[in-house]
Amino acid sequence: MSEAPDESSRLLGILGAGQLGLMLAEAARSLGVRTRLLDPNPDSCAGQVSELIVAEYDDTDALARLIEGASAVTYEFENIPVPPVRTLAERHTVAPPPGALEMAQDRLNERKLFQRLGIAAPKSVAVDDLIDLAHALERVGTPALLKARRFGYDGKGQHPISDSGDAPIAWEAIGRSPGIVDAQVPFVRELSLVCVRSRTGQTGFYPLVENVHRGGILRLTRAPAQGITPALDAAARRAGEAILEELDYVGVLAVEFFQMGAGDDATLLANEIAPRVHNSGHWTIEGAETSQFENHVRAVMGMAIGSCDAIGHSAMINLVGSVPSPERIASIPGAVLHDYAKQPRPRRKVGHVTITADDRGELDALLERFTRVVA
């Protein structure tokens, strides 16, 4: 691993103090980097391990306290308001850059980015009202998926459309807000690429991983994804590299893809980006040479990034709603529990478990045992 930062640069400010902030703070501490977080929620789970400023993101005094003595500022999720981030960036080092944050907050802008860079994506049409929606369905056909342009995650802000008669229901479901209509694509599976770029332009790519969703929420990630041809891997990395360069990006970025076809006929359609550490990269804490959280801290603090190589095979299981018995999890060889210490609530991610193994067959057996004993 590369050297730790010097004494004058050992404080990182983080906007947001949820579980991603928690894991960033833990990774920073392992590098000798202190963290200070800002979040309007006094019960934010990252407050367990780091100094926490409780205030709104646009609170001028709180922002001044956040950056006092800090070498850099980053953010843990993409729904941070852009204006205060831009204000900070005018007089301080902010990474990823505000432009990346603004891009990722609007699905239409993401699709325009893909188009500009020549990255294939599902056919989509922007809509601002019910009339637009009717015309969009004529263009993309049905079935389709209506998505709010802003503030959608874990299946929120989305509604399927089986035929044109579903349009009014879908429009109400996304809050009658500007959106995009995506043609439904017959994808084989969802893959994601987590990548990182340093201040000097050094890049690293974790292996493509396979994701399984249920109810719009990521439930399982397997790493590395099986059956990835050299051509498919190269296509994903080209897309990631192009996005990193276009946005002059610093930090960890995730790109979600749909895989179309299989074997040598497999291709990728980009679905969306996340300008931050990503749920599908949680496996890297135990399953990679350098975790996504450590590499994000390294990048934004001006350090060299570490190896993104996988160690064996891994699976990440999201714990949604509640945390199972730790004793049962401990009975699974290679299983590690990450409890976010969040109040149980339906559809809420309250922790995750990583299972590591030497080969895919062993991993599959451990996953089956996990499902039988724990889930």
PADO-857388 format. One record per residue (C-alpha): x, y, z; residue number from 1; residue in one letter. Coordinates in steps of 0.001 Angstrom, whole numbers, plus 500000, padded with zeros to 6 digits. Layout:
<sites>
<site east="X" north="Y" up="Z" num="NUM" residu="A"/>
...
</sites>
This chain:
<sites>
<site east="500000" north="500000" up="500000" num="1" residu="M"/>
<site east="501018" north="503616" up="499495" num="2" residu="S"/>
<site east="502162" north="505972" up="502192" num="3" residu="E"/>
<site east="499716" north="507582" up="504589" num="4" residu="A"/>
<site east="499095" north="511315" up="504161" num="5" residu="P"/>
<site east="501315" north="513708" up="506083" num="6" residu="D"/>
<site east="500244" north="515367" up="509315" num="7" residu="E"/>
<site east="498895" north="518497" up="507615" num="8" residu="S"/>
<site east="496382" north="516576" up="505495" num="9" residu="S"/>
<site east="494901" north="514068" up="507914" num="10" residu="R"/>
<site east="491342" north="515374" up="508071" num="11" residu="L"/>
<site east="488625" north="514555" up="505543" num="12" residu="L"/>
<site east="485234" north="516260" up="505585" num="13" residu="G"/>
<site east="482274" north="514134" up="504513" num="14" residu="I"/>
<site east="478798" north="515349" up="503565" num="15" residu="L"/>
<site east="476388" north="512670" up="504732" num="16" residu="G"/>
<site east="476736" north="510275" up="507656" num="17" residu="A"/>
<site east="474809" north="507138" up="506710" num="18" residu="G"/>
<site east="476302" north="503677" up="506331" num="19" residu="Q"/>
<site east="478518" north="504760" up="503437" num="20" residu="L"/>
<site east="479888" north="507565" up="505592" num="21" residu="G"/>
<site east="480384" north="505026" up="508372" num="22" residu="L"/>
<site east="482477" north="502732" up="506186" num="23" residu="M"/>
<site east="484396" north="505663" up="504690" num="24" residu="L"/>
<site east="485263" north="506866" up="508186" num="25" residu="A"/>
<site east="486416" north="503388" up="509192" num="26" residu="E"/>
<site east="488600" north="503124" up="506079" num="27" residu="A"/>
<site east="490019" north="506608" up="506663" num="28" residu="A"/>
<site east="490950" north="505731" up="510225" num="29" residu="R"/>
<site east="492962" north="502731" up="508993" num="30" residu="S"/>
<site east="494990" north="505198" up="506895" num="31" residu="L"/>
<site east="495553" north="507603" up="509770" num="32" residu="G"/>
<site east="493001" north="510041" up="508360" num="33" residu="V"/>
<site east="490475" north="511647" up="510720" num="34" residu="R"/>
<site east="486990" north="512437" up="509497" num="35" residu="T"/>
<site east="484374" north="515050" up="510271" num="36" residu="R"/>
<site east="480845" north="514516" up="508959" num="37" residu="L"/>
<site east="477859" north="516779" up="508346" num="38" residu="L"/>
<site east="474326" north="515406" up="508340" num="39" residu="D"/>
<site east="470927" north="516810" up="509372" num="40" residu="P"/>
<site east="470031" north="513557" up="511151" num="41" residu="N"/>
<site east="471369" north="513420" up="514740" num="42" residu="P"/>
<site east="470976" north="509630" up="514713" num="43" residu="D"/>
<site east="473085" north="509076" up="511585" num="44" residu="S"/>
<site east="474995" north="505844" up="512056" num="45" residu="C"/>
<site east="478432" north="507231" up="511095" num="46" residu="A"/>
<site east="478307" north="509340" up="514235" num="47" residu="G"/>
<site east="479354" north="506142" up="516056" num="48" residu="Q"/>
<site east="482886" north="506407" up="514691" num="49" residu="V"/>
<site east="483444" north="510037" up="513712" num="50" residu="S"/>
<site east="482906" north="513625" up="514735" num="51" residu="E"/>
<site east="479407" north="514584" up="513558" num="52" residu="L"/>
<site east="478049" north="518063" up="512861" num="53" residu="I"/>
<site east="474247" north="518005" up="512930" num="54" residu="V"/>
<site east="472939" north="520658" up="510532" num="55" residu="A"/>
<site east="471363" north="521119" up="507135" num="56" residu="E"/>
<site east="473679" north="520767" up="504160" num="57" residu="Y"/>
<site east="473301" north="524441" up="503240" num="58" residu="D"/>
<site east="474039" north="525741" up="506758" num="59" residu="D"/>
<site east="476873" north="528220" up="506187" num="60" residu="T"/>
<site east="478285" north="528010" up="509702" num="61" residu="D"/>
<site east="478178" north="524216" up="509678" num="62" residu="A"/>
<site east="479948" north="524061" up="506315" num="63" residu="L"/>
<site east="482667" north="526351" up="507671" num="64" residu="A"/>
<site east="483122" north="524005" up="510629" num="65" residu="R"/>
<site east="483208" north="521005" up="508307" num="66" residu="L"/>
<site east="486141" north="522277" up="506248" num="67" residu="I"/>
<site east="488132" north="523814" up="509102" num="68" residu="E"/>
<site east="491531" north="522137" up="508960" num="69" residu="G"/>
<site east="490364" north="519607" up="506349" num="70" residu="A"/>
<site east="492495" north="518684" up="503359" num="71" residu="S"/>
<site east="489501" north="517680" up="501235" num="72" residu="A"/>
<site east="485737" north="517249" up="501285" num="73" residu="V"/>
<site east="483749" north="514401" up="499775" num="74" residu="T"/>
<site east="480144" north="513159" up="499933" num="75" residu="Y"/>
<site east="478609" north="509761" up="500622" num="76" residu="E"/>
<site east="475500" north="509869" up="498425" num="77" residu="F"/>
<site east="474246" north="511729" up="495375" num="78" residu="E"/>
<site east="471235" north="513524" up="496826" num="79" residu="N"/>
<site east="473356" north="516150" up="498555" num="80" residu="I"/>
<site east="472205" north="519609" up="497338" num="81" residu="P"/>
<site east="474551" north="520840" up="494607" num="82" residu="V"/>
<site east="474728" north="524598" up="495456" num="83" residu="P"/>
<site east="476554" north="524230" up="498804" num="84" residu="P"/>
<site east="478922" north="521705" up="497216" num="85" residu="V"/>
<site east="479725" north="524187" up="494450" num="86" residu="R"/>
<site east="480279" north="526905" up="497048" num="87" residu="T"/>
<site east="482709" north="524673" up="498932" num="88" residu="L"/>
<site east="484532" north="523808" up="495700" num="89" residu="A"/>
<site east="485197" north="527492" up="494995" num="90" residu="E"/>
<site east="487565" north="527666" up="497966" num="91" residu="R"/>
<site east="488323" north="524085" up="498888" num="92" residu="H"/>
<site east="489175" north="520709" up="497391" num="93" residu="T"/>
<site east="485940" north="518793" up="496761" num="94" residu="V"/>
<site east="486009" north="515337" up="495213" num="95" residu="A"/>
<site east="484240" north="513986" up="493263" num="96" residu="P"/>
<site east="483702" north="517331" up="491505" num="97" residu="P"/>
<site east="480319" north="519096" up="491801" num="98" residu="P"/>
<site east="479665" north="518547" up="488101" num="99" residu="G"/>
<site east="479634" north="514784" up="488630" num="100" residu="A"/>
<site east="477181" north="515173" up="491510" num="101" residu="L"/>
<site east="474887" north="517334" up="489406" num="102" residu="E"/>
<site east="475088" north="514914" up="486483" num="103" residu="M"/>
<site east="474124" north="511899" up="488582" num="104" residu="A"/>
<site east="471140" north="513663" up="490180" num="105" residu="Q"/>
<site east="469264" north="513736" up="486878" num="106" residu="D"/>
<site east="468604" north="510576" up="484882" num="107" residu="R"/>
<site east="468159" north="512565" up="481684" num="108" residu="L"/>
<site east="471587" north="514134" up="482058" num="109" residu="N"/>
<site east="473054" north="510678" up="482629" num="110" residu="E"/>
<site east="471530" north="509427" up="479399" num="111" residu="R"/>
<site east="472828" north="512469" up="477530" num="112" residu="K"/>
<site east="476282" north="511733" up="478960" num="113" residu="L"/>
<site east="476135" north="508158" up="477694" num="114" residu="F"/>
<site east="475008" north="509360" up="474273" num="115" residu="Q"/>
<site east="477766" north="511964" up="474106" num="116" residu="R"/>
<site east="480396" north="509349" up="474947" num="117" residu="L"/>
<site east="479018" north="506714" up="472580" num="118" residu="G"/>
<site east="478007" north="504375" up="475413" num="119" residu="I"/>
<site east="474983" north="502233" up="474544" num="120" residu="A"/>
<site east="471955" north="502588" up="476844" num="121" residu="A"/>
<site east="468270" north="501595" up="476753" num="122" residu="P"/>
<site east="466114" north="503711" up="474459" num="123" residu="K"/>
<site east="464604" north="506490" up="476540" num="124" residu="S"/>
<site east="462456" north="509618" up="476113" num="125" residu="V"/>
<site east="462094" north="512580" up="478487" num="126" residu="A"/>
<site east="458606" north="513427" up="479755" num="127" residu="V"/>
<site east="457250" north="516460" up="481603" num="128" residu="D"/>
<site east="453531" north="515677" up="481686" num="129" residu="D"/>
<site east="450919" north="513082" up="480783" num="130" residu="L"/>
<site east="450789" north="514204" up="477163" num="131" residu="I"/>
<site east="454544" north="513738" up="476865" num="132" residu="D"/>
<site east="454199" north="510323" up="478476" num="133" residu="L"/>
<site east="451630" north="509197" up="475920" num="134" residu="A"/>
<site east="453878" north="510317" up="473059" num="135" residu="H"/>
<site east="456920" north="508694" up="474675" num="136" residu="A"/>
<site east="455143" north="505345" up="474894" num="137" residu="L"/>
<site east="454362" north="505567" up="471188" num="138" residu="E"/>
<site east="458099" north="505958" up="470547" num="139" residu="R"/>
<site east="459580" north="503373" up="472936" num="140" residu="V"/>
<site east="456666" north="500942" up="472996" num="141" residu="G"/>
<site east="455373" north="498867" up="475881" num="142" residu="T"/>
<site east="456185" north="497341" up="478266" num="143" residu="P"/>
<site east="458251" north="500242" up="479546" num="144" residu="A"/>
<site east="459485" north="501769" up="482788" num="145" residu="L"/>
<site east="458736" north="505326" up="483907" num="146" residu="L"/>
<site east="461431" north="506818" up="486151" num="147" residu="K"/>
<site east="461510" north="510151" up="487952" num="148" residu="A"/>
<site east="464491" north="512135" up="486752" num="149" residu="R"/>
<site east="465558" north="512983" up="490294" num="150" residu="R"/>
<site east="465757" north="511372" up="493762" num="151" residu="F"/>
<site east="465103" north="507779" up="492772" num="152" residu="G"/>
<site east="466923" north="504895" up="494481" num="153" residu="Y"/>
<site east="466202" north="501356" up="495694" num="154" residu="D"/>
<site east="463258" north="501171" up="493309" num="155" residu="G"/>
<site east="461721" north="504443" up="494474" num="156" residu="K"/>
<site east="460524" north="506895" up="491850" num="157" residu="G"/>
<site east="459913" north="504155" up="489286" num="158" residu="Q"/>
<site east="456814" north="502457" up="487963" num="159" residu="H"/>
<site east="456349" north="499809" up="485253" num="160" residu="P"/>
<site east="453965" north="500398" up="482375" num="161" residu="I"/>
<site east="452470" north="497282" up="480784" num="162" residu="S"/>
<site east="450393" north="499187" up="478223" num="163" residu="D"/>
<site east="449298" north="502750" up="477524" num="164" residu="S"/>
<site east="446381" north="502410" up="479941" num="165" residu="G"/>
<site east="448853" north="502282" up="482845" num="166" residu="D"/>
<site east="450241" north="505738" up="482049" num="167" residu="A"/>
<site east="448073" north="507784" up="484484" num="168" residu="P"/>
<site east="448820" north="505400" up="487368" num="169" residu="I"/>
<site east="452539" north="505477" up="486633" num="170" residu="A"/>
<site east="452515" north="509269" up="486380" num="171" residu="W"/>
<site east="450898" north="509557" up="489810" num="172" residu="E"/>
<site east="453299" north="506954" up="491226" num="173" residu="A"/>
<site east="456347" north="509121" up="490459" num="174" residu="I"/>
<site east="454693" north="512209" up="491909" num="175" residu="G"/>
<site east="453813" north="513818" up="488567" num="176" residu="R"/>
<site east="457433" north="514953" up="488295" num="177" residu="S"/>
<site east="459675" north="515202" up="485213" num="178" residu="P"/>
<site east="460867" north="511769" up="484209" num="179" residu="G"/>
<site east="462182" north="509509" up="481513" num="180" residu="I"/>
<site east="460535" north="506502" up="479909" num="181" residu="V"/>
<site east="462860" north="503565" up="479318" num="182" residu="D"/>
<site east="462058" north="500820" up="476867" num="183" residu="A"/>
<site east="461990" north="497530" up="478734" num="184" residu="Q"/>
<site east="465003" north="495523" up="477618" num="185" residu="V"/>
<site east="465304" north="491709" up="477807" num="186" residu="P"/>
<site east="468532" north="491760" up="479763" num="187" residu="F"/>
<site east="470213" north="488586" up="480972" num="188" residu="V"/>
<site east="471509" north="490066" up="484226" num="189" residu="R"/>
<site east="472604" north="493285" up="485856" num="190" residu="E"/>
<site east="476314" north="493934" up="486202" num="191" residu="L"/>
<site east="478148" north="496798" up="487820" num="192" residu="S"/>
<site east="481635" north="498199" up="487519" num="193" residu="L"/>
<site east="483214" north="500017" up="490444" num="194" residu="V"/>
<site east="486187" north="502101" up="489414" num="195" residu="C"/>
<site east="488403" north="504777" up="490924" num="196" residu="V"/>
<site east="490483" north="507696" up="489672" num="197" residu="R"/>
<site east="493095" north="509631" up="491635" num="198" residu="S"/>
<site east="493948" north="513318" up="491511" num="199" residu="R"/>
<site east="496840" north="512506" up="489166" num="200" residu="T"/>
<site east="494633" north="510544" up="486760" num="201" residu="G"/>
<site east="495646" north="507064" up="487958" num="202" residu="Q"/>
<site east="492707" north="504687" up="487434" num="203" residu="T"/>
<site east="491730" north="501328" up="488864" num="204" residu="G"/>
<site east="488903" north="498919" up="488054" num="205" residu="F"/>
<site east="487379" north="496282" up="490279" num="206" residu="Y"/>
<site east="486103" north="493182" up="488445" num="207" residu="P"/>
<site east="482596" north="493270" up="487065" num="208" residu="L"/>
<site east="480091" north="491909" up="489573" num="209" residu="V"/>
<site east="476633" north="490399" up="489175" num="210" residu="E"/>
<site east="473718" north="491905" up="491102" num="211" residu="N"/>
<site east="470366" north="490417" up="492078" num="212" residu="V"/>
<site east="467508" north="492774" up="493012" num="213" residu="H"/>
<site east="464199" north="492077" up="494666" num="214" residu="R"/>
<site east="461522" north="494713" up="495135" num="215" residu="G"/>
<site east="463844" north="497303" up="493602" num="216" residu="G"/>
<site east="466494" north="496753" up="496305" num="217" residu="I"/>
<site east="469879" north="495128" up="495764" num="218" residu="L"/>
<site east="469852" north="491844" up="497673" num="219" residu="R"/>
<site east="472937" north="489963" up="496484" num="220" residu="L"/>
<site east="476198" north="490735" up="494716" num="221" residu="T"/>
<site east="478575" north="488043" up="493470" num="222" residu="R"/>
<site east="482180" north="488957" up="492737" num="223" residu="A"/>
<site east="483706" north="488470" up="490295" num="224" residu="P"/>
<site east="480779" north="487865" up="487937" num="225" residu="A"/>
<site east="481061" north="484548" up="486118" num="226" residu="Q"/>
<site east="481160" north="484173" up="482342" num="227" residu="G"/>
<site east="482667" north="487602" up="481610" num="228" residu="I"/>
<site east="484442" north="487472" up="478272" num="229" residu="T"/>
<site east="487534" north="489615" up="477650" num="230" residu="P"/>
<site east="485494" north="491666" up="475165" num="231" residu="A"/>
<site east="482732" north="492361" up="477693" num="232" residu="L"/>
<site east="485241" north="493293" up="480383" num="233" residu="D"/>
<site east="487037" north="495616" up="477975" num="234" residu="A"/>
<site east="483754" north="497276" up="476958" num="235" residu="A"/>
<site east="482851" north="497963" up="480592" num="236" residu="A"/>
<site east="486276" north="499414" up="481335" num="237" residu="R"/>
<site east="486169" north="501617" up="478227" num="238" residu="R"/>
<site east="482845" north="503032" up="479370" num="239" residu="A"/>
<site east="484128" north="503593" up="482908" num="240" residu="G"/>
<site east="487313" north="505219" up="481676" num="241" residu="E"/>
<site east="485403" north="507523" up="479328" num="242" residu="A"/>
<site east="483067" north="508680" up="482115" num="243" residu="I"/>
<site east="485934" north="509246" up="484559" num="244" residu="L"/>
<site east="487810" north="511327" up="482003" num="245" residu="E"/>
<site east="484766" north="513304" up="480823" num="246" residu="E"/>
<site east="483839" north="514317" up="484366" num="247" residu="L"/>
<site east="487476" north="514953" up="485429" num="248" residu="D"/>
<site east="486551" north="512591" up="488213" num="249" residu="Y"/>
<site east="488368" north="511950" up="491486" num="250" residu="V"/>
<site east="487197" north="509145" up="493793" num="251" residu="G"/>
<site east="485144" north="505972" up="493389" num="252" residu="V"/>
<site east="482456" north="505768" up="490703" num="253" residu="L"/>
<site east="480008" north="502963" up="489954" num="254" residu="A"/>
<site east="478452" north="502244" up="486559" num="255" residu="V"/>
<site east="475448" north="499912" up="486388" num="256" residu="E"/>
<site east="474933" north="497883" up="483215" num="257" residu="F"/>
<site east="472417" north="495504" up="481723" num="258" residu="F"/>
<site east="474005" north="492506" up="480005" num="259" residu="Q"/>
<site east="472295" north="491669" up="476749" num="260" residu="M"/>
<site east="472903" north="488220" up="475290" num="261" residu="G"/>
<site east="475475" north="485700" up="476463" num="262" residu="A"/>
<site east="478887" north="484327" up="475617" num="263" residu="G"/>
<site east="480652" north="485928" up="472686" num="264" residu="D"/>
<site east="477387" north="487675" up="471703" num="265" residu="D"/>
<site east="477090" north="489505" up="475042" num="266" residu="A"/>
<site east="476887" north="493305" up="475004" num="267" residu="T"/>
<site east="476287" north="495983" up="477625" num="268" residu="L"/>
<site east="473726" north="498760" up="478032" num="269" residu="L"/>
<site east="474601" north="501413" up="480626" num="270" residu="A"/>
<site east="471756" north="502132" up="483030" num="271" residu="N"/>
<site east="473075" north="504719" up="485474" num="272" residu="E"/>
<site east="476086" north="505987" up="487382" num="273" residu="I"/>
<site east="476679" north="506630" up="491066" num="274" residu="A"/>
<site east="479333" north="509263" up="491949" num="275" residu="P"/>
<site east="480332" north="507603" up="495216" num="276" residu="R"/>
<site east="481162" north="504329" up="496867" num="277" residu="V"/>
<site east="478468" north="501862" up="495915" num="278" residu="H"/>
<site east="476403" north="499087" up="497494" num="279" residu="N"/>
<site east="477618" north="496599" up="494890" num="280" residu="S"/>
<site east="481192" north="497317" up="496018" num="281" residu="G"/>
<site east="480737" north="496433" up="499690" num="282" residu="H"/>
<site east="482277" north="492998" up="499060" num="283" residu="W"/>
<site east="485641" north="494713" up="498532" num="284" residu="T"/>
<site east="486134" north="495231" up="502286" num="285" residu="I"/>
<site east="486947" north="491546" up="502721" num="286" residu="E"/>
<site east="487174" north="490444" up="499097" num="287" residu="G"/>
<site east="489654" north="492783" up="497399" num="288" residu="A"/>
<site east="493248" north="493850" up="497884" num="289" residu="E"/>
<site east="492034" north="497390" up="498656" num="290" residu="T"/>
<site east="488438" north="498169" up="499551" num="291" residu="S"/>
<site east="486408" north="500702" up="497580" num="292" residu="Q"/>
<site east="486195" north="502807" up="500760" num="293" residu="F"/>
<site east="489956" north="502909" up="501253" num="294" residu="E"/>
<site east="490510" north="503696" up="497593" num="295" residu="N"/>
<site east="487977" north="506525" up="497720" num="296" residu="H"/>
<site east="489772" north="508055" up="500696" num="297" residu="V"/>
<site east="493135" north="507564" up="499001" num="298" residu="R"/>
<site east="491941" north="509241" up="495816" num="299" residu="A"/>
<site east="490271" north="512282" up="497355" num="300" residu="V"/>
<site east="493144" north="512808" up="499805" num="301" residu="M"/>
<site east="495698" north="512861" up="496996" num="302" residu="G"/>
<site east="497241" north="509472" up="497656" num="303" residu="M"/>
<site east="498060" north="506719" up="495178" num="304" residu="A"/>
<site east="495248" north="504202" up="494832" num="305" residu="I"/>
<site east="495673" north="500576" up="495838" num="306" residu="G"/>
<site east="495142" north="497339" up="493905" num="307" residu="S"/>
<site east="491552" north="496593" up="492884" num="308" residu="C"/>
<site east="492208" north="492873" up="492414" num="309" residu="D"/>
<site east="489769" north="490407" up="493965" num="310" residu="A"/>
<site east="490902" north="487894" up="496558" num="311" residu="I"/>
<site east="489173" north="484641" up="495654" num="312" residu="G"/>
<site east="485391" north="484794" up="495307" num="313" residu="H"/>
<site east="482928" north="486835" up="497354" num="314" residu="S"/>
<site east="479239" north="487437" up="497875" num="315" residu="A"/>
<site east="477594" north="490416" up="499557" num="316" residu="M"/>
<site east="474129" north="489948" up="501040" num="317" residu="I"/>
<site east="472203" north="493072" up="502009" num="318" residu="N"/>
<site east="470333" north="492844" up="505297" num="319" residu="L"/>
<site east="467029" north="494602" up="504686" num="320" residu="V"/>
<site east="464588" north="495429" up="507466" num="321" residu="G"/>
<site east="466427" north="493719" up="510321" num="322" residu="S"/>
<site east="469719" north="492063" up="511266" num="323" residu="V"/>
<site east="469566" north="488271" up="511751" num="324" residu="P"/>
<site east="471128" north="486562" up="514726" num="325" residu="S"/>
<site east="474890" north="487309" up="514757" num="326" residu="P"/>
<site east="475475" north="483819" up="516155" num="327" residu="E"/>
<site east="473862" north="482240" up="513100" num="328" residu="R"/>
<site east="475913" north="484418" up="510762" num="329" residu="I"/>
<site east="479091" north="483471" up="512664" num="330" residu="A"/>
<site east="478305" north="479798" up="512058" num="331" residu="S"/>
<site east="478910" north="480292" up="508313" num="332" residu="I"/>
<site east="482622" north="479903" up="507427" num="333" residu="P"/>
<site east="483991" north="483017" up="505748" num="334" residu="G"/>
<site east="480973" north="485182" up="506696" num="335" residu="A"/>
<site east="481520" north="488669" up="508138" num="336" residu="V"/>
<site east="478676" north="490782" up="509541" num="337" residu="L"/>
<site east="478570" north="494551" up="509066" num="338" residu="H"/>
<site east="475839" north="495918" up="511347" num="339" residu="D"/>
<site east="475088" north="499599" up="510644" num="340" residu="Y"/>
<site east="473364" north="500019" up="514047" num="341" residu="A"/>
<site east="470282" north="501472" up="512363" num="342" residu="K"/>
<site east="466757" north="501096" up="513669" num="343" residu="Q"/>
<site east="464962" north="498184" up="511961" num="344" residu="P"/>
<site east="462425" north="499279" up="509379" num="345" residu="R"/>
<site east="460836" north="497602" up="506342" num="346" residu="P"/>
<site east="462894" north="498080" up="503141" num="347" residu="R"/>
<site east="465711" north="499751" up="505094" num="348" residu="R"/>
<site east="469284" north="498530" up="504599" num="349" residu="K"/>
<site east="470461" north="497869" up="508139" num="350" residu="V"/>
<site east="473648" north="495937" up="507410" num="351" residu="G"/>
<site east="475319" north="493493" up="505094" num="352" residu="H"/>
<site east="477163" north="490193" up="505236" num="353" residu="V"/>
<site east="480185" north="489336" up="503124" num="354" residu="T"/>
<site east="481039" north="485694" up="502451" num="355" residu="I"/>
<site east="484423" north="484863" up="500972" num="356" residu="T"/>
<site east="485688" north="481578" up="499524" num="357" residu="A"/>
<site east="488568" north="480243" up="497476" num="358" residu="D"/>
<site east="486433" north="479227" up="494499" num="359" residu="D"/>
<site east="482954" north="479676" up="493064" num="360" residu="R"/>
<site east="481747" north="476207" up="494004" num="361" residu="G"/>
<site east="482638" north="476720" up="497655" num="362" residu="E"/>
<site east="481004" north="480155" up="497613" num="363" residu="L"/>
<site east="477765" north="478767" up="496161" num="364" residu="D"/>
<site east="477676" north="476104" up="498881" num="365" residu="A"/>
<site east="478194" north="478720" up="501600" num="366" residu="L"/>
<site east="475447" north="480917" up="500130" num="367" residu="L"/>
<site east="473056" north="477991" up="500116" num="368" residu="E"/>
<site east="473949" north="477295" up="503743" num="369" residu="R"/>
<site east="473455" north="480970" up="504603" num="370" residu="F"/>
<site east="469989" north="480936" up="503070" num="371" residu="T"/>
<site east="469061" north="477793" up="504962" num="372" residu="R"/>
<site east="470538" north="478731" up="508358" num="373" residu="V"/>
<site east="470292" north="482526" up="508507" num="374" residu="V"/>
<site east="467818" north="483992" up="506065" num="375" residu="A"/>
</sites>
